[in-house]
Structure formats: structure tokens, C-alpha cells
């Protein structure tokens, strides 16, 4: 517990908490919209932006966010429909990685700052970066709250949503921008290579445990928060990086959810099947199928 007195530990825990909440809520829509590949593509192009920033002498985090935003806009513009999206992501990812190789080749010194983005450096987050993450988190969550209802409608049935006048294309681009910011934040904890750990696995675990959207969002945040805090704390007393522990805990939660989820669903179905029989036994013997109790009393 004495480690908690150090500023770098406090910064890491606060930053991890902010990132976990953002990743947990954004991840629900990522899973619903089948955007796992987009998360990977945006993160990889974000690394290219970080490499370019190192080359020109700018903060790598700014390059990371710029690259992620450009990738999100490109994916949103080129691939709104599912059949076009993966092709657009693959094309942008390949070009972005090519640029990254070029930037690193042109940089004559060892690009330590860029390479740390690959694996995450949550214990190296400064107080100024914590405030930056906090501001980005607030903006991200406010934007997500504004578009959440039409976005979920467009995620479940985009054709019907478009026919009802929902701006599906604009929503898709807006969410990808939100996703780019969330990816830029999550990279601080687990790095580019393991970004799926926070933006996919907690939400996928929550989806296995419940079909209720609000409860799934809450569970996704709790799982992401628990994995992030646990990973950071364990890494402080061991010689291994936080990103490994976060990914291990996240994967463990997913396996546990796959084990428990079917049993919870079966229990819920049994409860639903027993409800009509209970109603008949408790004083509604004449209740017909499809007839409400109020009608039988008339």
C-alpha cells in the first residue's frame, strides 16, 4: 500500500480508471457494430502518426491521435456498409503501416517514444496527461450520450433506420471519430498491439452475460475497470508490464462469461416459462392464451 503514495502510481490509477470507463462504454457499440477490425486498423495507423510525430519533433501522443482520427475519417468515408468496410480498413491499414515503416526508416535515432506506444506506458503518465485524458474522456462520453439512441438503432437495423430518416452515414463517421479518441486513450494502458483488450473483450464478456443494453454497458465498464485496476496494481509489485496483466485478466473474464452466460440465459428462460403457470395457479384458472387478467374479471 505504500506504493499508492507515489505520484506516478496515483496518475496511473486515475488515468486507468478514466480509460476503463470510456473503453467500456464505447466497446459496447464496437461489438454491436462489428468494428473489431476497425479498432485494430485505427490503432495501427495511430502508431504511424506517432512515428511521424517523432520524425518532425512533435509529441508522439499528438501524432497518435492525429493518425487515429485520420484513419477513422477515412474508414467512415470509404466504408459505411459492412461489405465495404473491411476492404476500406484493410487498404487504409496497409498504407498506414507502409508510411510508418518509412517514418521510422527516416528517423536516424532509436525512436523510443514511438515504440513505447506499441506496448503501453501507463506508469509513465504525467499529471498533465491525466488532465488531458480526463478532458478527452468527458468529451467522448458526452458525444456518445448525444448519439447513443440513434446509433444503437442504426447498429441493429441500418436499412430500417435509414428508411426512417436516421443519418446512418453521419452517425457512422461520428462514432468512428469517438472510437479514434477512445483508441488513443486505451493505447496509454495496453499499447497499440493489445488495444482490443480494453475495447473489445470487456464488452464481449458483458454481451455473454446479459441481453439488456443498459446492464451490458454497466457490466462492460465494471469488467474494464476491474481488469485495468488489477493489471496496474499487480504490475507494481512484479517485474512484468501492466499490459500483460490487463490482457490476461480481460481474457479470463471473457472465458468466465462464456461459461456462466449460457447458464444465466437458461435460468432466465425457465423463469419466463414458469410465470404463466404461476399466474394460473394463483387465481386465474380461466385465463386464456393471449388474454390479460383484467379482461377475465369483466
LINFENCOR-V977849 format. One record per residue. RES is the residue in one small letter. SS is DSSP state (h for helix, s for strand, l for the rest). Layout:
# LINFENCOR-V977849
RES_SS + RES_SS
This chain:
# LINFENCOR-V977849
x_l + x_h + x_h + x_h + x_h + x_l + x_h + x_h + x_h + x_h + x_h + x_h + x_h + x_h + x_h + x_h + x_h + x_h + x_h + x_h + x_h + x_h + x_h + x_h + x_h + x_h + x_h + x_h + x_h + x_h + x_h + x_h + x_l + x_l + x_l + x_h + x_h + x_h + x_h + x_h + x_h + x_h + x_h + x_h + x_h + x_h + x_h + x_h + x_h + x_h + x_h + x_h + x_h + x_h + x_h + x_h + x_l + x_l + x_l + x_h + x_h + x_h + x_h + x_h + x_h + x_h + x_h + x_h + x_h + x_h + x_h + x_h + x_h + x_h + x_h + x_h + x_h + x_h + x_l + x_l + x_l + x_h + x_h + x_h + x_h + x_h + x_h + x_h + x_h + x_h + x_h + x_h + x_h + x_h + x_h + x_h + x_h + x_h + x_h + x_h + x_h + x_h + x_h + x_h + x_h + x_h + x_l + x_l + x_l + x_l + x_l + x_h + x_h + x_h + x_h + x_h + x_h + x_h + x_h + x_l + x_l + x_h + x_h + x_h + x_l + x_l + x_h + x_h + x_h + x_h + x_h + x_h + x_h + x_h + x_h + x_h + x_h + x_h + x_h + x_h + x_h + x_h + x_h + x_h + x_h + x_h + x_h + x_h + x_h + x_h + x_h + x_h + x_h + x_h + x_h + x_h + x_l + x_h + x_h + x_h + x_h + x_h + x_h + x_l + x_l + x_l + x_l + x_h + x_h + x_h + x_h + x_h + x_h + x_h + x_h + x_h + x_h + x_h + x_h + x_h + x_h + x_h + x_h + x_h + x_h + x_h + x_h + x_h + x_h + x_h + x_l + x_l + x_l + x_l + x_l + x_h + x_h + x_h + x_h + x_h + x_h + x_h + x_h + x_h + x_h + x_h + x_h + x_h + x_h + x_l + x_l + x_l + x_h + x_h + x_h + x_h + x_h + x_h + x_h + x_h + x_h + x_h + x_h + x_h + x_h + x_h + x_h + x_h + x_h + x_h + x_h + x_h + x_h + x_h + x_h + x_h + x_l + x_l + x_l + x_l + x_l + x_h + x_h + x_h + x_h + x_h + x_h + x_h + x_h + x_h + x_h + x_h + x_h + x_h + x_h + x_h + x_h + x_h + x_h + x_h + x_h + x_h + x_h + x_h + x_h + x_h + x_h + x_h + x_h + x_h + x_h + x_h + x_h + x_h + x_h + x_h + x_h + x_h + x_h + x_h + x_h + x_l + x_l + x_l + x_l + x_l + x_l + x_l + x_l + x_l + x_l + x_l + x_h + x_h + x_h + x_h + x_l + x_l
